[in-house]
């Protein structure tokens, strides 16, 4: 099992994509090959092998987390810079709903 996979997007470039969906055993069959059940011992071993505790980076919520890049056939490629704050709130909203409300300006 590999958590990261190189795939060819075009003849002139490659992109590193995360091919991983963390899920429950009940939903794993619906999601197919990209599903990883986090309680699976094989998945935990792979995470340990591919993770290094020295790689942990502490950051601020206003810092860039990723660039959302799309190519549209009608013109110039488009991109949007997304911050850790947005990712944090997206994960929070998807994890447990309703969740305890916090102040977005003091959640660092």
C-alpha positions as CSV (number, residue, x, y, z in Angstrom):
1,X,0.0,0.0,0.0
2,X,1.3,3.5,-0.8
3,X,-0.3,6.6,0.4
4,X,1.2,8.8,-2.4
5,X,1.1,8.0,-6.1
6,X,2.6,9.7,-9.1
7,X,0.3,9.9,-12.0
8,X,0.8,11.5,-15.4
9,X,-1.4,14.5,-16.1
10,X,0.0,15.3,-19.5
11,X,2.9,14.5,-21.7
12,X,5.0,17.4,-20.3
13,X,4.5,17.3,-16.6
14,X,3.6,15.1,-13.6
15,X,1.9,16.0,-10.3
16,X,2.1,14.3,-7.0
17,X,-1.5,13.4,-5.8
18,X,-2.6,12.1,-2.5
19,X,-4.5,9.0,-3.4
20,X,-6.0,8.4,0.0
21,X,-9.5,8.5,1.6
22,X,-9.6,7.7,5.3
23,X,-12.9,6.0,6.0
24,X,-14.7,3.4,8.1
25,X,-14.9,-0.3,7.3
26,X,-18.6,0.1,6.4
27,X,-17.9,2.6,3.7
28,X,-14.5,1.3,2.4
29,X,-16.2,-0.9,-0.3
30,X,-18.1,2.1,-1.7
31,X,-14.9,4.2,-2.1
32,X,-12.8,1.5,-3.9
33,X,-9.0,1.3,-4.1
34,X,-8.5,4.8,-2.7
35,X,-10.1,3.9,0.6
36,X,-7.9,3.3,3.6
37,X,-9.4,2.1,6.9
38,X,-7.4,3.8,9.5
39,X,-7.9,1.0,12.1
40,X,-6.4,-1.5,9.6
41,X,-3.0,-2.7,11.0
42,X,-1.6,-2.6,7.4
43,X,-2.6,1.1,7.0
44,X,-1.1,2.0,10.4
45,X,2.2,0.2,9.5
46,X,2.3,2.2,6.2
47,X,1.7,5.5,7.9
48,X,4.5,4.8,10.4
49,X,6.9,3.8,7.5
50,X,6.1,7.0,5.5
51,X,5.9,9.4,8.5
52,X,8.9,10.9,10.3
53,X,8.3,12.8,13.5
54,X,11.0,15.2,12.5
55,X,8.9,16.3,9.5
56,X,6.3,17.9,11.8
57,X,6.0,21.6,11.0
58,X,4.2,24.0,13.3
59,X,2.6,26.8,11.4
60,X,0.1,29.7,11.7
61,X,-3.4,29.4,10.4
62,X,-2.9,32.4,8.1
63,X,0.0,30.6,6.2
64,X,-0.5,28.9,2.8
65,X,-1.5,25.2,3.0
66,X,-1.9,24.5,-0.7
67,X,-2.6,25.9,-4.1
68,X,-5.8,24.6,-5.8
69,X,-4.9,24.5,-9.4
70,X,-7.3,23.8,-12.3
71,X,-6.8,23.8,-16.0
72,X,-9.8,24.9,-18.0
73,X,-9.9,24.2,-21.7
74,X,-11.3,27.6,-22.5
75,X,-8.3,29.6,-21.4
76,X,-5.5,30.2,-18.9
77,X,-5.1,27.8,-16.0
78,X,-6.5,29.1,-12.7
79,X,-5.3,28.8,-9.2
80,X,-6.4,29.7,-5.7
81,X,-4.2,30.0,-2.6
82,X,-5.8,28.3,0.4
83,X,-4.7,28.8,4.0
84,X,-4.5,26.5,6.9
85,X,-7.4,28.2,8.5
86,X,-9.7,27.2,5.7
87,X,-8.5,23.6,5.8
88,X,-8.9,23.5,9.6
89,X,-12.5,24.6,9.4
90,X,-13.3,22.3,6.5
91,X,-11.9,19.3,8.5
92,X,-13.8,20.5,11.6
93,X,-17.0,20.8,9.7
94,X,-16.7,17.3,8.1
95,X,-15.6,15.5,11.2
96,X,-18.4,16.0,13.7
97,X,-21.5,18.0,13.1
98,X,-22.7,19.9,15.0
99,X,-19.4,20.8,16.6
100,X,-18.5,23.1,19.5
101,X,-18.4,26.6,18.3
102,X,-15.1,28.5,18.7
103,X,-13.8,31.9,17.8
104,X,-12.0,31.7,14.4
105,X,-9.7,34.7,15.4
106,X,-8.3,33.0,18.5
107,X,-8.1,29.3,17.4
108,X,-4.3,29.2,16.8
